[in-house]
Amino acid sequence: MTSMKNTLLYLVPIFVIAASLCNAQSTDITVKGKITDSRTGKGVKANVRYSSIPTESITGRFNDSTFSFLIFGTAKYQITVGAEGYNPKTIIVAPKDIDANNNVVRDVVLTPKGQTIILDHLIFAQGKSVIDPKSYPGLDEVVQMMKENPKIEIQLEGHTDNVGSPKANLELSQDRVDAVKKYIVSKGITKSRIQTKAFGGSQPLGNEMTPEARTKNRRVEMRILKD
């Protein structure tokens, strides 16, 4: 009887370990997405590299217009995408971003070289240059892109809507790009790699006076000057 009890005591930890392994496997998360052209929406075959950050202990590569890979644990991953004739792009994904199907879906839109990239994740309070903390993850992707491509130099271009004083709008757009530059530099990017230019409300995307159109006109764009 004693021998049987000892055997049961020995088996219980094995069952616990096995159950833990099963649970770990059931929490595997799939990261996937499509790579498309910003103008046409068509797929772009690109070189894709992913790695866990900050250690890069897990890495992988693809050469396709789609990507899919498993991530584990709580680490974030960066995905760097490049294709001939396009500006490079880096995105950051995290396990907390899973959907109901245990997937993290992040499509990547590539912009042709020579075109500016709208930093559409940027949020400012109306009339101010203080960056909303919700914008930090998107700016961190710009930082990672510049770290992955150390020769790249960029220009940040500030725009406001075209309502109000042109002089005040020009000053506000300069203050906003200066704030973005300050954030990127604080993350380890040399300030000489970042130029700024302010346009105020002189280059609206649309002249409609609706709130939606005015919101689109208030933006910061990134131009890659050197790669």
TIKOL-417329 format. One line per field, with one value per residue (C-alpha): x, y, z; residue in one letter. Coordinates in Angstrom, 2 decimals, padded with zeros to 5 digits. Example, Ala and Ser with C-alpha at 12.3 -4.5 7.8 and 13.67 -1.06 7.14 Angstrom:
BEGIN
X 012.30|013.67
Y -004.50|-001.06
Z 007.80|007.14
rest A|S
//
This chain:
BEGIN
X 000.00|002.82|004.52|001.33|001.04|004.63|003.98|000.94|002.92|005.58|003.04|001.18|004.00|004.33|000.63|000.97|003.95|002.15|-000.90|001.27|002.88|-000.52|-001.65|001.52|000.95|-002.65|-001.56|000.59|-000.25|-000.10|001.08|000.04|-000.55|-000.48|001.98|000.42|001.21|-000.16|-001.36|-002.91|-003.70|-002.09|000.21|003.95|006.50|008.93|011.77|010.34|012.42|010.96|012.71|011.84|012.82|015.00|017.04|016.45|016.67|013.96|014.22|012.89|012.62|010.10|010.13|006.48|003.49|002.13|003.66|002.64|004.59|004.10|005.09|005.44|005.36|005.04|007.85|007.18|008.34|009.46|008.75|010.92|009.69|011.61|011.05|012.79|011.37|009.63|010.41|011.24|008.80|009.01|006.06|005.94|003.47|002.69|000.77|-001.72|-002.99|-004.60|-008.08|-010.77|-009.00|-005.64|-004.19|-002.37|-003.20|-001.05|-001.09|001.85|001.33|004.49|004.95|006.94|010.27|009.95|006.50|005.90|004.50|001.66|002.22|-001.48|-000.99|-000.03|-002.49|-002.24|-004.74|-006.32|-004.16|-001.32|001.97|001.88|001.97|-000.72|000.88|-001.37|000.91|004.07|003.73|003.52|006.52|008.44|007.99|009.67|012.51|012.94|012.90|015.73|017.70|017.30|018.40|021.21|021.91|018.39|017.81|014.31|012.43|009.37|006.85|004.16|000.70|-002.33|-005.83|-006.33|-008.56|-007.35|-004.18|-001.65|001.20|-000.13|-000.71|002.86|004.24|002.03|003.11|006.77|006.19|004.58|007.40|009.89|008.02|008.10|011.82|012.48|010.70|012.59|015.94|015.10|014.94|018.53|018.39|021.01|019.31|021.40|019.44|016.16|015.28|012.03|009.88|006.65|003.90|001.07|-002.22|-000.75|-000.95|-004.34|-005.32|-008.82|-010.59|-013.87|-014.78|-016.11|-014.59|-013.37|-011.54|-009.96|-008.73|-007.04|-005.35|-003.78|-000.95|002.78|004.38|007.75|009.94|012.98|015.81|018.57|018.65
Y 000.00|002.37|001.61|002.49|005.83|006.66|005.83|008.12|010.93|010.48|010.56|013.69|016.13|014.49|015.09|018.70|019.28|017.67|019.84|022.93|022.05|021.57|024.95|026.59|025.10|026.25|029.88|029.98|033.12|033.52|036.82|037.33|039.99|041.14|043.52|045.95|049.00|052.26|053.44|050.33|048.10|045.20|042.71|043.42|040.63|041.79|040.70|040.22|039.74|039.26|039.08|039.15|042.37|043.41|040.16|038.94|035.41|034.33|035.39|034.36|035.49|035.43|036.53|036.93|039.28|037.67|036.50|034.20|032.99|031.89|033.93|032.72|034.16|037.89|039.28|041.89|041.27|043.65|042.96|044.76|044.85|045.99|045.78|047.30|050.71|051.15|052.85|050.30|049.83|048.36|047.42|046.14|043.49|042.22|039.22|041.60|042.55|039.12|038.86|036.32|033.68|034.01|035.93|039.24|040.66|043.56|044.39|046.40|049.15|050.10|053.58|054.03|055.83|059.57|059.72|060.93|058.62|060.00|059.20|058.56|057.18|060.64|062.38|065.99|068.01|070.62|073.74|072.16|070.36|067.92|064.31|062.04|058.95|056.79|057.88|056.40|052.84|054.19|056.48|053.55|051.81|054.76|054.50|050.78|051.36|053.89|051.55|048.73|051.05|053.17|055.08|056.43|060.16|061.57|064.85|065.41|067.70|069.39|070.41|071.96|072.61|075.85|077.57|080.52|082.58|081.35|082.56|080.71|077.56|077.70|078.01|075.17|072.82|073.58|072.97|069.61|068.29|069.52|067.51|064.38|064.84|065.27|062.00|060.04|061.46|060.54|056.90|056.88|058.26|060.89|064.25|064.98|062.21|064.12|067.34|069.25|071.47|073.31|074.04|075.27|075.02|075.68|072.05|070.63|067.16|068.49|071.86|070.62|072.37|069.25|068.10|064.90|066.82|069.21|066.28|064.71|068.00|068.13|065.69|064.97|063.29|061.57|061.89|059.61|061.80|059.21|055.43
Z 000.00|000.90|-002.40|-004.31|-002.45|-003.29|-006.93|-007.01|-005.38|-008.05|-010.89|-009.77|-010.64|-014.07|-014.74|-013.56|-015.86|-018.79|-018.18|-018.01|-021.33|-022.93|-021.60|-022.91|-026.34|-026.37|-025.87|-029.00|-030.95|-034.72|-036.15|-039.75|-042.34|-045.96|-047.64|-050.12|-052.24|-050.78|-054.21|-055.71|-052.74|-054.60|-052.92|-052.89|-052.64|-049.98|-047.75|-044.26|-041.12|-037.66|-034.30|-030.63|-028.88|-027.26|-027.24|-030.84|-029.47|-031.92|-035.57|-038.96|-042.58|-045.43|-049.05|-049.98|-050.01|-046.83|-043.57|-040.73|-037.70|-034.11|-031.07|-027.51|-024.02|-023.44|-025.63|-028.30|-031.86|-034.58|-038.23|-040.77|-044.37|-047.43|-051.19|-054.18|-055.03|-051.66|-048.38|-045.66|-042.81|-039.32|-037.14|-033.56|-032.41|-028.92|-027.53|-025.87|-029.34|-030.01|-031.46|-030.63|-032.75|-030.96|-033.91|-034.14|-037.58|-038.83|-042.51|-043.86|-046.43|-048.33|-049.77|-052.99|-052.63|-053.06|-051.49|-047.95|-045.28|-043.18|-039.50|-039.01|-035.50|-034.19|-031.91|-030.73|-028.79|-031.06|-031.15|-029.13|-029.78|-026.85|-028.13|-026.73|-025.09|-027.29|-030.15|-028.61|-030.00|-033.56|-033.01|-031.54|-034.89|-036.61|-034.08|-034.75|-038.51|-038.15|-035.91|-038.41|-041.25|-039.74|-042.97|-043.27|-042.79|-042.61|-042.78|-040.62|-042.29|-040.24|-041.49|-039.83|-041.12|-043.07|-040.55|-038.50|-038.59|-041.20|-038.98|-035.92|-038.00|-039.33|-035.80|-034.56|-037.35|-036.53|-032.81|-033.60|-035.79|-033.20|-030.56|-032.74|-033.40|-029.68|-028.92|-031.59|-030.44|-026.83|-027.98|-029.23|-032.79|-033.64|-034.15|-037.26|-039.03|-038.63|-040.45|-039.93|-042.12|-041.37|-043.88|-041.66|-043.55|-047.01|-048.23|-047.23|-048.37|-048.95|-048.79|-047.34|-044.09|-042.39|-039.07|-040.77|-043.53|-041.04|-038.95|-042.00|-042.81|-039.34|-039.82|-039.71|-042.72|-042.91|-045.98|-046.36|-047.61|-047.65|-047.38
rest M|T|S|M|K|N|T|L|L|Y|L|V|P|I|F|V|I|A|A|S|L|C|N|A|Q|S|T|D|I|T|V|K|G|K|I|T|D|S|R|T|G|K|G|V|K|A|N|V|R|Y|S|S|I|P|T|E|S|I|T|G|R|F|N|D|S|T|F|S|F|L|I|F|G|T|A|K|Y|Q|I|T|V|G|A|E|G|Y|N|P|K|T|I|I|V|A|P|K|D|I|D|A|N|N|N|V|V|R|D|V|V|L|T|P|K|G|Q|T|I|I|L|D|H|L|I|F|A|Q|G|K|S|V|I|D|P|K|S|Y|P|G|L|D|E|V|V|Q|M|M|K|E|N|P|K|I|E|I|Q|L|E|G|H|T|D|N|V|G|S|P|K|A|N|L|E|L|S|Q|D|R|V|D|A|V|K|K|Y|I|V|S|K|G|I|T|K|S|R|I|Q|T|K|A|F|G|G|S|Q|P|L|G|N|E|M|T|P|E|A|R|T|K|N|R|R|V|E|M|R|I|L|K|D
//
